[in-house]
Amino acid sequence: MAKVRGAIVVDVEKCKGCGVCVPACPQDVIQLAKEVNGKGYHYAYMHVPEECTGCTNCAIVCPDGVITVYRVKAETV
Amino acid sequence: MAMEIKDIIKPENIVYRRTPLLTDKPLSYCPGCGHGTIHRLIMEVVEEMNIQDKTIGIAPVGCSVLAYEFMDIDMQQAAHGRATALATAIKRLLPDRFVFTYQGDGDLAAIGTAETIHACNRGENFIIFFVNNGIYGMTGGQMAPTTLPGMKASTCPFGRDTKIMGNPLKITELVAQLQGTYYVTRQAVHTPNAVRKAKKAVRNAFEYSKHNKGLCFVEFVSNCNSGWKMNAVQANKWMEENMFPYYPLGDIKVPQSEKV
């Protein structure tokens, strides 16, 4: 069965930790990190990376456009 | 066989990336501000239509006064409220260009009301992007003409009293009455669905402006979490509950005959 797998890459230093991407994710993949970036913001990261489907919802609501989305069709046995 | 994250993160698998028409400068807006999303939508549409060298934007006064630093196209910056007057001049001198103004509610609906209404009435062939967050963001959260009744701002700390301060100005409905406007719509950018719809509206506005049949007016109901004293997620929720009943989303005036 083909399964869609996705991944996001957050530009950590540009993320302002607003958290708008967190409720936008239908799979609840994203959370804000406990650590902070250089400006002191709690940046977004993939908390459960294996659930990401690469739907791009987080990236299109991100006000700062710091999220890049990748998607592949993975064959699972 | 389990797939590793590093197998997914490859250049050929990119499905979404920040448009290169936004410069590398970090946006100067507060965390969660809708301005960033709206900047990106406009630039994505310009990129898709491949009109980067034919588009001229006008930056306003307000939070987005530095929009020309972030959008990698030709831009001008107008005096407070006079963006539509400058856009009129540019469009008349260079009629083959796509001209848009990008204005906030303090700029467009307060000091620039006259310029806006007359530009709409003359049916100038440019696009107005109007970002309505119901408050003066840059100067510290003062009451704007679009502030909701009862809504607190730094110059009305007990809430807007409509007996003294009047009712919020629905400028989008107002300009829709004028014959010069061709396409008038109101959108939001707080959820993925809203962003997708808003992007279609931006695309429509650019396509319609090709016909030179009148002014296209796109309002975005947006948030101002700093001015509203909330975090970004709360502000979006508050906006849904309070702003949308007063400023309902959707197309207000759509061209009848033309098809994009």
Interface residues (C-beta under 8 A of the other chain):
Chain A: R5 G6 A7 V9 K14 K16 G17 C18 G19 V20 V22 P23 A24 Y41 P49 G54 T56 N57 A59 I60 V61 C62 P63 D64 G65 V66 I67 T68 V69 Y70 R71 V72 A74 V77
Chain B: M1 M3 I5 D7 I8 I9 K10 N13 I14 V15 Y16 R17 R18 T19 L22 P26 L27 Y29 C30 P31 G32 C33 G34 H35 G36 T37 R40 V189 H190 T191 P192 V195 R196 N225 N231 A232 V233 N236
